[in-house]
Amino acid sequence: MVSATDTDLSHTSRSARLKIWRGTSHEEGGYRTYDIVFDEGESVLDALVALRRDRVPDLAVRFSCFNANVCKECTMLIDGEVQYACIAKLKPGDTQIDPLPNRKLLRDLITDTLPNAEKL
């Protein structure tokens, strides 16, 4: 956790509670809640990657970042809106993260996003 000092208020830590859908179908599964500490400016994807790395190694989340909003792999439902997790900024308080609706759910936050015309 980073703490702000009187001379450096630009780098402060905040806390959030992420409510993340876990499971292999939209009908079977449920939400798991994770409390995190984050720095201002961090994205939802930053939090998901850190969670998977440090505490929840089986969390399924798709991303392929080399430049924000290029690959579109991290598209998910964040607080009820379809967003790119790499661009959506974390905010203090509660954030609900769901897989894309109306798509086949593979696991947790990963859905089948391949267009039907491209499927073999």
Backbone hydrogen bonds in HBPLUS format (Angstrom, degrees):
<---DONOR---> <-ACCEPTOR-->    atom                        ^
c    i                          cat <-CA-CA->   ^        H-A-AA   ^      H-
h    n   atom  resd res      DA  || num        DHA   H-A  angle D-A-AA Bond
n    s   type  num  typ     dist DA aas  dist angle  dist       angle   num
A0008-ASP N   A0005-THR O   3.26 MM   3  5.20 141.4  2.42  97.2 107.7     1
A0014-ARG N   A0038-PHE O   2.66 MM  24  5.29 154.6  1.72 157.0 166.2     2
A0038-PHE N   A0014-ARG O   2.73 MM  24  5.29 158.3  1.77 146.8 154.6     3
A0093-GLY N   A0015-SER O   3.38 MM  78  6.85 150.5  2.47 137.1 141.6     4
A0016-ALA N   A0036-ILE O   2.96 MM  20  5.42 156.6  2.02 146.9 151.2     5
A0036-ILE N   A0016-ALA O   2.87 MM  20  5.42 166.0  1.89 158.6 161.9     6
A0017-ARG N   A0093-GLY O   2.84 MM  76  5.90 161.0  1.87 141.1 142.9     7
A0095-THR N   A0017-ARG O   2.94 MM  78  6.29 150.8  2.03 163.5 163.2     8
A0018-LEU N   A0034-TYR O   2.78 MM  16  5.17 165.2  1.80 158.7 154.8     9
A0034-TYR N   A0018-LEU O   2.85 MM  16  5.17 155.3  1.91 145.7 154.1    10
A0019-LYS N   A0095-THR O   2.83 MM  76  6.09 168.9  1.84 159.6 162.5    11
A0097-ILE N   A0019-LYS O   2.79 MM  78  6.05 166.9  1.81 156.5 157.7    12
A0020-ILE N   A0032-ARG O   2.84 MM  12  5.39 158.5  1.88 167.0 160.8    13
A0032-ARG N   A0020-ILE O   2.90 MM  12  5.39 155.8  1.96 144.3 150.6    14
A0021-TRP N   A0097-ILE O   3.04 MM  76  6.42 155.2  2.10 166.7 174.7    15
A0022-ARG N   A0030-GLY O   2.77 MM   8  5.53 159.6  1.82 153.3 159.4    16
A0030-GLY N   A0022-ARG O   2.95 MM   8  5.53 161.0  1.99 157.3 162.8    17
A0108-ASP N   A0023-GLY O   2.65 MM  85  4.97 153.7  1.71 149.4 158.8    18
A0042-GLU N   A0039-ASP O   3.11 MM   3  5.91 157.7  2.16 147.4 148.2    19
A0090-LEU N   A0042-GLU O   2.92 MM  48  5.98 173.5  1.92 153.0 153.7    20
A0047-ALA N   A0043-SER O   3.22 MM   4  6.63 154.0  2.30 145.1 150.8    21
A0044-VAL N   A0088-ALA O   2.82 MM  44  5.78 149.6  1.92 160.8 163.3    22
A0048-LEU N   A0044-VAL O   2.96 MM   4  6.30 158.4  2.01 152.2 158.5    23
A0045-LEU N   A0085-ALA O   2.89 MM  40  4.77 153.1  1.96 127.6 120.0    24
A0049-VAL N   A0045-LEU O   2.89 MM   4  6.04 167.1  1.91 159.3 161.8    25
A0050-ALA N   A0046-ASP O   3.00 MM   4  6.13 159.4  2.04 145.4 151.5    26
A0051-LEU N   A0047-ALA O   2.84 MM   4  6.01 157.6  1.89 149.4 155.9    27
A0052-ARG N   A0048-LEU O   2.99 MM   4  6.20 163.6  2.02 147.3 151.4    28
A0053-ARG N   A0049-VAL O   2.91 MM   4  6.07 158.1  1.96 147.6 154.2    29
A0054-ASP N   A0050-ALA O   2.84 MM   4  5.86 164.0  1.87 152.9 156.8    30
A0055-ARG N   A0051-LEU O   2.81 MM   4  5.25 157.7  1.86 140.8 148.1    31
A0056-VAL N   A0051-LEU O   2.71 MM   5  5.61 164.5  1.73 149.5 148.9    32
A0059-LEU N   A0056-VAL O   3.05 MM   3  5.65 165.3  2.07 128.9 128.9    33
A0109-LEU N   A0060-ALA O   3.16 MM  49  6.04 161.1  2.19 159.4 160.5    34
A0070-VAL N   A0067-ASN O   3.20 MM   3  5.86 131.2  2.45 152.2 147.0    35
A0085-ALA N   A0074-CYS O   3.16 MM  11  5.49 168.8  2.18 128.1 131.5    36
A0076-MET N   A0083-GLN O   2.97 MM   7  5.73 161.4  2.00 165.0 169.3    37
A0083-GLN N   A0076-MET O   2.88 MM   7  5.73 169.3  1.89 171.0 171.7    38
A0077-LEU N   A0098-ASP O   2.94 MM  21  4.91 157.5  1.99 146.2 148.1    39
A0098-ASP N   A0077-LEU O   2.81 MM  21  4.91 167.8  1.82 150.5 154.8    40
A0078-ILE N   A0081-GLU O   2.82 MM   3  5.33 164.8  1.85 152.9 148.2    41
A0081-GLU N   A0078-ILE O   3.14 MM   3  5.33 165.3  2.17 110.6 115.2    42
A0079-ASP N   A0096-GLN O   2.76 MM  17  4.96 171.0  1.77 155.9 158.5    43
A0087-ILE N   A0084-TYR O   3.09 MM   3  5.50 152.2  2.17 110.0 118.1    44
A0088-ALA N   A0084-TYR O   2.96 MM   4  6.14 161.9  2.00 159.9 165.9    45
A0112-ASP N   A0104-LYS O   2.82 MM   8  5.39 155.7  1.88 154.9 163.3    46
A0106-LEU N   A0110-ILE O   2.84 MM   4  5.58 159.9  1.88 148.8 154.7    47
A0107-ARG N   A0110-ILE O   3.34 MM   3  5.40 159.5  2.38 137.6 142.5    48
A0110-ILE N   A0107-ARG O   2.84 MM   3  5.40 169.0  1.85 144.0 145.3    49
A0118-GLU N   A0115-PRO O   2.91 MM   3  5.49 151.5  1.99 117.5 126.2    50
A0119-LYS N   A0116-ASN O   3.20 MM   3  5.33 162.7  2.23 107.5 112.8    51
